[in-house]
Amino acid sequence: MKLLWWSLAALLILLGLATVWLPIPTGVPLMALGMIVIVGTSRSAARMLRSRRRNRPHLNNAITWIEDRSPLRFARILKRTRPRKK
């Protein structure tokens, strides 16, 4: 089952990369959705994203902005990667 999700994520990211330069804005949302699928299925990816968010405030602000505007199911996955307070 995990292989299916990772294949879907790879497909979304590849489609996003292929369409990022088109005038219709589909590339970035497809790549973001692929990232959400990877983070949702892999604990190590979630830990890596959490450490990146902790060390890079601009990245943390951007992902928090996405959390606030995405559907609840996706927002819940991204909220798991919020940096823990010390």
N, CA, C and O of each residue as an XYZ file, in Angstrom:
344
protein
N       0.827     -1.191      0.000
C       0.000      0.000      0.000
C       0.875      1.261      0.000
O       0.562      2.262     -0.645
N       1.975      1.175      0.743
C       2.864      2.326      0.797
C       3.477      2.596     -0.582
O       3.697      3.747     -0.958
N       3.743      1.542     -1.314
C       4.294      1.696     -2.658
C       3.314      2.442     -3.561
O       3.722      3.253     -4.393
N       2.033      2.167     -3.395
C       1.010      2.864     -4.175
C       1.017      4.361     -3.872
O       0.970      5.179     -4.791
N       1.075      4.723     -2.595
C       1.089      6.138     -2.213
C       2.347      6.836     -2.703
O       2.278      7.973     -3.169
N       3.506      6.168     -2.606
C       4.750      6.771     -3.066
C       4.744      6.928     -4.582
O       5.283      7.900     -5.110
N       4.138      5.977     -5.279
C       4.020      6.099     -6.739
C       3.132      7.281     -7.104
O       3.439      8.038     -8.026
N       2.031      7.435     -6.379
C       1.149      8.576     -6.609
C       1.877      9.890     -6.343
O       1.741     10.847     -7.106
N       2.643      9.932     -5.268
C       3.394     11.153     -4.942
C       4.416     11.461     -6.028
O       4.566     12.617     -6.423
N       5.116     10.449     -6.512
C       6.101     10.664     -7.571
C       5.423     11.159     -8.840
O       5.941     12.049     -9.514
N       4.275     10.591     -9.168
C       3.534     11.027    -10.345
C       3.092     12.483    -10.211
O       3.213     13.262    -11.157
N       2.579     12.851     -9.032
C       2.148     14.232     -8.807
C       3.313     15.207     -8.925
O       3.174     16.275     -9.521
N       4.442     14.849     -8.367
C       5.610     15.735     -8.424
C       6.116     15.860     -9.860
O       6.459     16.955    -10.304
N       6.164     14.742    -10.584
C       6.611     14.803    -11.978
C       5.654     15.625    -12.838
O       6.092     16.418    -13.671
N       4.349     15.439    -12.639
C       3.381     16.251    -13.377
C       3.519     17.728    -13.009
O       3.398     18.605    -13.865
N       3.772     17.991    -11.726
C       3.978     19.367    -11.297
C       5.201     19.994    -11.937
O       5.166     21.151    -12.358
N       6.287     19.230    -12.010
C       7.499     19.737    -12.651
C       7.291     19.959    -14.147
O       7.843     20.892    -14.730
N       6.495     19.097    -14.752
C       6.249     19.232    -16.191
C       5.357     20.435    -16.509
O       5.458     21.013    -17.591
N       4.489     20.809    -15.576
C       3.538     21.884    -15.856
C       3.825     23.172    -15.099
O       2.998     24.084    -15.106
N       4.962     23.264    -14.456
C       5.251     24.451    -13.646
C       5.406     25.702    -14.516
O       5.145     26.806    -14.038
N       5.815     25.563    -15.755
C       6.056     26.732    -16.597
C       4.862     27.109    -17.463
O       4.933     28.072    -18.227
N       3.771     26.364    -17.354
C       2.583     26.707    -18.130
C       1.880     27.928    -17.535
O       2.025     28.201    -16.344
N       1.126     28.658    -18.342
C       0.427     29.837    -17.812
C      -0.681     29.479    -16.817
O      -1.056     30.301    -15.980
N      -1.196     28.266    -16.909
C      -2.210     27.826    -15.942
C      -1.463     27.318    -14.707
O      -0.621     26.429    -14.832
N      -1.746     27.852    -13.529
C      -0.958     27.502    -12.340
C      -1.317     26.128    -11.779
O      -2.092     26.021    -10.828
N      -0.749     25.080    -12.371
C      -1.002     23.732    -11.861
C       0.243     23.086    -11.280
O       0.131     22.142    -10.499
N       1.416     23.563    -11.636
C       2.659     22.914    -11.222
C       2.897     22.938     -9.729
O       3.158     21.899     -9.124
N       2.810     24.111     -9.129
C       3.099     24.241     -7.694
C       2.074     23.481     -6.838
O       2.478     22.792     -5.902
N       0.773     23.577     -7.118
C      -0.167     22.794     -6.317
C       0.040     21.275     -6.444
O      -0.122     20.542     -5.468
N       0.397     20.811     -7.643
C       0.650     19.380     -7.803
C       1.883     18.939     -7.017
O       1.883     17.872     -6.403
N       2.932     19.761     -7.036
C       4.130     19.415     -6.271
C       3.856     19.461     -4.770
O       4.351     18.620     -4.020
N       3.068     20.440     -4.333
C       2.714     20.527     -2.911
C       1.890     19.314     -2.488
O       2.098     18.773     -1.402
N       0.969     18.888     -3.326
C       0.167     17.715     -3.015
C       1.035     16.460     -2.951
O       0.820     15.598     -2.098
N       2.002     16.355     -3.838
C       2.945     15.236     -3.781
C       3.744     15.243     -2.491
O       3.980     14.190     -1.899
N       4.165     16.431     -2.050
C       4.900     16.544     -0.786
C       4.014     16.128      0.388
O       4.482     15.462      1.311
N       2.752     16.513      0.357
C       1.834     16.158      1.439
C       1.642     14.652      1.501
O       1.569     14.081      2.589
N       1.559     14.008      0.351
C       1.409     12.551      0.324
C       2.646     11.887      0.906
O       2.529     10.929      1.671
N       3.825     12.378      0.558
C       5.061     11.792      1.101
C       5.137     11.993      2.606
O       5.459     11.055      3.335
N       4.850     13.193      3.081
C       4.911     13.471      4.522
C       3.856     12.667      5.269
O       4.080     12.252      6.406
N       2.712     12.448      4.641
C       1.651     11.676      5.280
C       1.943     10.201      5.392
O       1.347      9.522      6.229
N       2.849      9.677      4.569
C       3.133      8.247      4.585
C       4.487      7.890      5.180
O       4.774      6.711      5.385
N       5.315      8.873      5.459
C       6.664      8.580      5.938
C       6.986      9.386      7.190
O       6.948     10.617      7.177
N       7.301      8.683      8.262
C       7.681      9.382      9.500
C       9.008     10.101      9.357
O       9.184     11.200      9.883
N       9.945      9.485      8.647
C      11.253     10.138      8.496
C      11.133     11.416      7.658
O      11.837     12.392      7.920
N      10.254     11.419      6.659
C      10.036     12.643      5.880
C       9.392     13.716      6.748
O       9.730     14.894      6.631
N       8.470     13.319      7.616
C       7.834     14.288      8.516
C       8.857     14.868      9.493
O       8.844     16.068      9.767
N       9.740     14.020     10.016
C      10.790     14.512     10.922
C      11.735     15.464     10.205
O      12.134     16.485     10.766
N      12.097     15.134      8.961
C      12.996     15.984      8.199
C      12.345     17.345      7.925
O      12.991     18.384      8.060
N      11.076     17.334      7.546
C      10.383     18.595      7.300
C      10.254     19.406      8.582
O      10.376     20.630      8.552
N      10.008     18.739      9.712
C       9.919     19.452     10.989
C      11.245     20.133     11.322
O      11.253     21.276     11.778
N      12.360     19.446     11.099
C      13.656     20.067     11.409
C      13.950     21.222     10.456
O      14.532     22.228     10.863
N      13.553     21.085      9.189
C      13.741     22.192      8.243
C      12.884     23.391      8.635
O      13.328     24.535      8.547
N      11.662     23.124      9.065
C      10.784     24.222      9.483
C      11.336     24.917     10.726
O      11.189     26.131     10.875
N      11.964     24.160     11.612
C      12.522     24.742     12.833
C      13.695     25.667     12.503
O      13.855     26.714     13.130
N      14.513     25.281     11.522
C      15.725     26.035     11.199
C      15.506     27.151     10.190
O      16.348     28.040     10.061
N      14.393     27.118      9.476
C      14.135     28.119      8.440
C      12.772     28.767      8.673
O      11.750     28.220      8.260
N      12.749     29.926      9.327
C      11.473     30.579      9.643
C      10.640     30.925      8.405
O       9.411     30.887      8.470
N      11.277     31.259      7.286
C      10.511     31.591      6.080
C       9.763     30.363      5.560
O       8.612     30.468      5.136
N      10.409     29.215      5.591
C       9.757     27.973      5.179
C       8.613     27.643      6.122
O       7.544     27.218      5.683
N       8.832     27.836      7.411
C       7.780     27.575      8.395
C       6.581     28.491      8.159
O       5.436     28.046      8.237
N       6.836     29.757      7.872
C       5.738     30.687      7.604
C       4.974     30.300      6.337
O       3.748     30.400      6.298
N       5.687     29.862      5.312
C       5.029     29.466      4.062
C       4.162     28.229      4.265
O       3.039     28.168      3.764
N       4.669     27.253      4.988
C       3.891     26.027      5.210
C       2.731     26.300      6.156
O       1.665     25.705      6.004
N       2.911     27.175      7.118
C       1.794     27.559      7.987
C       0.711     28.253      7.172
O      -0.476     28.043      7.424
N       1.093     29.069      6.209
C       0.132     29.733      5.326
C      -0.659     28.685      4.533
O      -1.874     28.800      4.371
N       0.050     27.663      4.044
C      -0.615     26.588      3.307
C      -1.551     25.806      4.229
O      -2.655     25.441      3.824
N      -1.117     25.548      5.466
C      -1.967     24.839      6.441
C      -3.292     25.553      6.636
O      -4.350     24.923      6.672
N      -3.229     26.861      6.759
C      -4.437     27.642      7.025
C      -5.412     27.634      5.857
O      -6.611     27.829      6.056
N      -4.924     27.413      4.655
C      -5.777     27.506      3.474
C      -6.104     26.164      2.823
O      -6.848     26.121      1.844
N      -5.571     25.091      3.341
C      -5.826     23.789      2.725
C      -6.965     23.066      3.430
O      -7.323     23.408      4.557
N      -7.533     22.067      2.764
C      -8.603     21.281      3.394
C      -8.124     20.611      4.680
O      -6.929     20.383      4.866
N      -9.049     20.307      5.542
C      -8.721     19.781      6.872
C      -7.846     18.537      6.809
O      -6.923     18.388      7.610
N      -8.122     17.654      5.878
C      -7.348     16.410      5.777
C      -5.873     16.696      5.489
O      -4.997     16.060      6.075
N      -5.591     17.643      4.596
C      -4.207     17.985      4.281
C      -3.583     18.836      5.376
O      -2.402     18.680      5.689
N      -4.363     19.727      5.957
C      -3.847     20.595      7.018
C      -3.409     19.766      8.224
O      -2.413     20.086      8.872
N      -4.145     18.716      8.519
C      -3.795     17.861      9.651
C      -2.437     17.192      9.446
O      -1.660     17.051     10.390
N      -2.158     16.784      8.214
C      -0.863     16.167      7.913
C       0.261     17.184      8.083
O       1.303     16.868      8.658
N       0.057     18.397      7.589
C       1.099     19.420      7.696
C       1.282     19.905      9.127
O       2.397     20.244      9.524
N       0.213     19.943      9.904
C       0.336     20.388     11.298
C       1.171     19.435     12.128
O       1.748     19.834     13.140
N       1.243     18.173     11.708
C       2.105     17.217     12.407
C       3.575     17.576     12.277
O       4.392     17.127     13.082
N       3.929     18.382     11.274
C       5.320     18.741     11.056
C       5.694     20.086     11.666
O       6.800     20.578     11.444
N       4.800     20.678     12.420
C       5.150     21.950     13.068
C       6.285     21.730     14.050
O       6.325     20.711     14.739
N       7.200     22.671     14.116
C       8.299     22.542     15.081
C       7.767     22.524     16.509
O       6.865     23.284     16.861
N       8.332     21.661     17.306
C       7.915     21.563     18.708
C       8.557     22.686     19.495
O       9.707     23.060     19.264
N       7.789     23.209     20.428
C       8.311     24.295     21.269
C       9.178     23.703     22.354
O       8.885     22.642     22.905
N      10.247     24.408     22.649
C      11.201     23.916     23.653
C      10.785     24.309     25.037
O      11.470     23.980     26.005
